[in-house]
């Protein structure tokens, strides 16, 4: 009798199809890749986010659960994640949770002898947008993740070393693989008042740890004749992020363009492929999808100098210190360089070698094969 494939539930994202957000992109690409490898795959989706509700996407089965927007921070864990974990515990063999903020809900599937895998993302409690109480809670969740999860997944070796050094916890490396972003014409650049190669691009959440204010200040000090285009939602949900976005809006000018959220894929592709350079200010987390997308677009990259960014972009970026004057110097250096084609081509080659969807799926399948061997031995949830 043929053995049925493992059933895998990918939880913790807002759902698929993705717009642009790290976890949604991970859920979309990994789920369809695993389906192609013969696994049964489910993805949880926010019921109030998708109209109409699809039953499947790229063959992946979608399951919907509610979020209460007025108390989103609480309801994401207490309602959305809790319900999706309870459902998945009854249906799936393997639960893959993106982030650890709902780690306590994962006690239930562990009690049912389901395999629990947690993608711990970055070191969340270090983010400056959180107050002292939230940082304490996040640090506690981080510790609990190493105790409750059967397997820890990291998207960078830098984060893996942190977990090994601080908690003695082994981890599995699976980078955030993305599909190559195909070139797009510059036809609609005029809608934003832009010219091809006439602007620097930033695509990021408008939160303090992404250093958007530093990027604006560094760009202004550089006296560049190009524009700075910042893509990111301006209507943030928390008081601190709204305050930060309002401060950024005061910097808006003819040369500093804040577009708000741009969710149409063709417009995102157009902005990425026609910029002069991409500026990456994220300093938390591991393999940042936006940085990987810049590699796939052969962008010239200016990245803030932190270990995760150096791990991702290697020699295919120019790194700047957390100092606007240093960024201004690097912008000046970039604008007066004679030929940057080698760096552009190297960026794409790096993407093709390390960050394709196929490569990420291949590494995740290795973990699932180990789990499958434990299942065949009658010990599905054995820890290493």
Steps between C-alpha positions, in 0.01 A plus 500: 500500500639840399595723789330841499722809479569715803240769557664836570322809634681831455369745761582848628486705179206717397439263213552451129504625228766731645514875444839600637604384839768258605289225653229511234766457231654209692159334542413539132825378352572221747146360492485472121852357493414233756183414312709435190714265709194288579400627845147599605520868593262738678548873567306705754353831374329795666131477410445878493802560274393300194199566279405271338629208702681244287487136605840437343787705361759337274349174623566581867193468723402820681326514837356824640486632856392841635702795628341787692661809346415731790713284731726349236809451716302292749263324261781385269620276783190437711260444209666454160807299598321309777219385270736412216725299734200314646372417151842395371556280804200290395584485129875531436803288589743792501430856615737764368449821697646822364625698804483408867251751645235224514736243647270416794224385263742240365486305824171350376641331185798380700257328736345329195847383388503722193831634371548870573747705297550868585663756272642741758572780251730758661570610856168678545551629856784722382274706274480862624129532413408277797471627858675332792205275588462373144873436475483290815207303358674445168820386671289253702334370183842461340615282789175299499539434129818307568315288757168436325592468132628169368708683241621859471539649152715809438536692176859606564807341656544815708170433680586130528824586680303723738267214598786254534710738709222627728280193541703206373222445246580338168322646198435425134597760242234576238543838325202703381500390138318723251406478136707711265333835441463531125592832337226760455484801270529857622170605336326606823795664677356838401202421726744547790689786339805278442750428224679173433823480705404832654420386853612295799242252628405384850228237555439434869262527789516853637625407846805630691716189467492537121686832532292691246572830679874433479470420129313825432759704691791327327341550160440871565861548613626332183361784285411243234305625197296181504188436707443273799185285471370333817232233463316397817165529674446834668190395699676292764297325770681595822549841654881488485508397132238762407711761674809384311318503165372852572857614566611352167215672319637836613811425292297462180618729219562507127808282553367277784196307374287293740262292289316319780435131445540371142337157479457453125776251400563662160556840664738354757696331218514825308636693798760234581632447149530864404663649810860620505566319830316333786564616859447241772474629856361192675733398781293229674406154381678256275454451126292805418282432191522860378879480494485167314259654248752778440764237423269327252437834322874565457460817706794697629458464876588727791440301820540587865804319640372222727595129493170368352522742206864410432404133511225552243662743255867403553721709267202608287413809705662817624458515878443813706524559873201605707596857431343735241837654416642159409197424282547838327862409425398161358234660278764742369737206440232307311401793280860562394593135432587433136353153443288299746391223261717244679324567830158487331573166335656365818180583690292289265748212508491505881119489495499209253747305713347551846150646501279339240174336605634167377801520732288594804250221430783249459639586845155485663431162338816364664350588837167340406679185386658472843156542655359239262764249611400555861136447398587173327667388820185575698653798675373799308582772751842381614738784572861494387 
